[in-house]
Amino acid sequence: MIYCIPTDTCHGLACHFSDEQGYHDIYSVKGRSFRKPLAFAIETFDEIGKYAELTDGQIEFLRAYPHPFTVLAPPLPGTLPVFLDSEMYRFVGLRIGERCLRPEVRRCMPFPLFLTSANLSGERECRNAKECRSLFEGSSVGHEIIGGESIGFRPSDIFSFVGNSTDIRYVRNNYSCWILPK
């Protein structure tokens, strides 16, 4: 089952980790290349250690990061669904539900999730349920659209950490640079 949900950046398409058909349907309705991995959304910061190799200091850095983010990190062994190409998912893009989803949306989601922007690949992202209905009407998404406006207007920053430090390397930086207080 595919959901279209409001996030801190735009509306997103999501399905549960175990939903192989939903995973493939997301690629199909977006027209997305199967060579582009999907991000993962987990419910809370406390769950990061169940899915990815990050230090306690890096997790604290993420808690303080002031902008929408997707952090790239190696997945822990045995956490990926068996149908995924482990070579393509040597690093996973993690989003944190308690940061990127409103509580009323989080409560109805079956975490962990695959998550990507709600749009046709390469096109503008949907900002609300009406746009999602219009774009995906008649698809496997149409009846699972959750209302509400998206919170933000720019895609998340995407970055990885340099080794075990809290120094970051941006893949995509959509927000002004900032310095973490010492």
C-alpha positions as CSV (number, residue, x, y, z in Angstrom):
1,M,0.0,0.0,0.0
2,I,1.4,3.4,-1.0
3,Y,0.7,6.5,1.1
4,C,1.0,10.1,0.0
5,I,1.8,12.1,3.1
6,P,2.8,15.6,4.1
7,T,6.4,16.0,5.3
8,D,8.6,18.9,6.4
9,T,9.6,19.5,2.7
10,C,6.9,18.4,0.4
11,H,4.4,15.5,0.1
12,G,6.0,12.2,0.0
13,L,5.2,8.7,-1.3
14,A,5.8,6.0,1.3
15,C,5.2,2.3,1.9
16,H,6.2,-0.1,4.6
17,F,9.7,-1.8,4.5
18,S,8.1,-5.2,4.0
19,D,5.9,-4.1,1.1
20,E,7.8,-5.2,-2.0
21,Q,4.9,-4.5,-4.3
22,G,4.5,-1.0,-2.8
23,Y,8.3,-0.4,-3.3
24,H,8.0,-1.3,-7.0
25,D,4.7,0.7,-7.3
26,I,6.5,3.9,-6.1
27,Y,9.0,3.6,-8.9
28,S,6.2,2.9,-11.4
29,V,3.9,5.8,-10.5
30,K,6.9,8.2,-10.4
31,G,8.6,7.0,-13.5
32,R,11.7,6.8,-11.4
33,S,14.8,4.9,-12.4
34,F,15.4,1.7,-10.3
35,R,19.0,2.8,-10.1
36,K,18.0,5.6,-7.7
37,P,17.5,4.3,-4.2
38,L,14.7,5.4,-2.0
39,A,15.2,7.0,1.4
40,F,14.1,5.3,4.6
41,A,12.0,6.9,7.3
42,I,12.2,5.6,10.8
43,E,9.9,6.8,13.6
44,T,12.3,8.3,16.2
45,F,15.9,9.4,16.8
46,D,16.2,6.6,19.3
47,E,15.7,4.0,16.5
48,I,18.7,5.2,14.4
49,G,21.0,2.6,16.1
50,K,18.7,-0.2,14.9
51,Y,19.2,0.7,11.3
52,A,22.4,2.6,10.6
53,E,26.0,2.9,11.7
54,L,26.1,6.3,13.4
55,T,27.9,7.3,16.7
56,D,26.1,8.8,19.6
57,G,27.7,12.1,18.8
58,Q,26.5,12.0,15.3
59,I,22.9,11.2,16.5
60,E,23.1,14.2,18.9
61,F,24.3,16.4,15.9
62,L,21.3,15.3,14.0
63,R,18.9,16.1,16.8
64,A,20.3,19.7,16.8
65,Y,20.4,20.1,13.0
66,P,18.0,23.0,12.3
67,H,16.9,22.1,8.7
68,P,15.1,19.2,7.0
69,F,17.8,16.5,6.4
70,T,18.5,13.1,4.9
71,V,21.6,11.6,6.4
72,L,23.5,8.9,4.4
73,A,24.9,6.1,6.5
74,P,25.8,2.4,6.1
75,P,22.9,0.2,7.1
76,L,23.4,-2.3,9.9
77,P,23.7,-5.9,8.7
78,G,20.3,-7.7,8.4
79,T,18.2,-4.5,8.5
80,L,17.5,-4.2,4.8
81,P,14.5,-6.0,3.3
82,V,15.7,-9.1,1.4
83,F,14.3,-7.9,-2.0
84,L,16.7,-4.8,-2.0
85,D,19.8,-4.7,-4.1
86,S,22.4,-4.6,-1.2
87,E,25.0,-3.1,-3.6
88,M,22.7,-0.1,-4.4
89,Y,21.9,0.3,-0.7
90,R,25.5,0.3,0.7
91,F,24.4,3.6,2.2
92,V,20.9,4.5,3.2
93,G,19.3,7.9,3.3
94,L,17.6,8.2,6.6
95,R,14.7,10.6,7.5
96,I,13.5,10.7,11.1
97,G,9.7,10.7,11.4
98,E,9.6,12.6,14.7
99,R,11.4,15.4,12.8
100,C,9.9,15.3,9.3
101,L,6.3,14.2,10.0
102,R,3.5,15.8,12.1
103,P,2.4,13.7,15.1
104,E,-1.0,13.0,13.5
105,V,0.7,11.6,10.4
106,R,3.3,9.6,12.3
107,R,0.5,7.9,14.4
108,C,-1.0,6.3,11.3
109,M,2.2,5.2,9.5
110,P,3.6,1.7,9.7
111,F,7.3,2.4,10.3
112,P,9.9,1.8,9.0
113,L,9.0,3.3,5.6
114,F,10.5,3.8,2.2
115,L,10.0,7.5,1.4
116,T,10.5,9.7,-1.6
117,S,9.0,12.9,-2.9
118,A,5.5,12.8,-4.4
119,N,6.1,13.8,-8.0
120,L,6.8,12.5,-11.4
121,S,10.6,11.9,-11.6
122,G,12.3,15.2,-12.4
123,E,9.2,17.3,-12.0
124,R,8.0,19.6,-9.2
125,E,6.9,18.0,-5.9
126,C,3.3,18.0,-4.7
127,R,2.7,20.4,-1.8
128,N,-0.7,19.2,-0.7
129,A,-3.3,16.4,-0.9
130,K,-5.2,18.1,-3.8
131,E,-2.0,18.1,-6.0
132,C,-1.4,14.4,-5.1
133,R,-4.9,13.4,-6.0
134,S,-4.6,15.3,-9.3
135,L,-1.2,13.8,-10.2
136,F,-1.8,10.2,-9.0
137,E,-5.6,9.8,-9.7
138,G,-6.2,6.2,-10.9
139,S,-2.9,4.9,-9.7
140,S,-2.2,2.7,-6.7
141,V,-1.6,5.9,-4.7
142,G,-5.0,7.6,-5.2
143,H,-7.0,6.2,-2.3
144,E,-4.2,6.5,0.4
145,I,-3.6,10.2,0.3
146,I,-3.3,11.9,3.7
147,G,-4.4,15.5,3.8
148,G,-2.7,18.6,5.0
149,E,-0.2,21.0,3.6
150,S,3.5,20.1,3.5
151,I,5.5,22.1,6.1
152,G,8.4,23.3,4.0
153,F,9.2,24.4,0.4
154,R,12.7,23.2,-0.3
155,P,14.0,19.6,-0.5
156,S,16.0,18.3,2.5
157,D,19.7,18.7,2.9
158,I,21.5,15.5,2.1
159,F,24.8,14.8,3.8
160,S,27.0,12.1,5.2
161,F,29.4,12.2,8.1
162,V,33.2,12.2,7.6
163,G,34.3,9.0,9.4
164,N,33.2,8.9,13.1
165,S,33.3,12.7,13.4
166,T,30.4,15.2,13.2
167,D,32.0,16.9,10.2
168,I,29.6,16.6,7.3
169,R,29.9,16.3,3.6
170,Y,27.0,17.7,1.7
171,V,25.5,15.9,-1.3
172,R,22.8,18.6,-1.5
173,N,22.7,21.8,0.6
174,N,19.4,23.7,0.2
175,Y,19.6,25.8,3.3
176,S,22.0,28.5,4.4
177,C,25.1,27.3,6.1
178,W,25.0,27.2,9.9
179,I,27.4,26.5,12.7
180,L,26.5,24.2,15.6
181,P,27.0,25.9,18.9
182,K,29.9,24.6,20.9
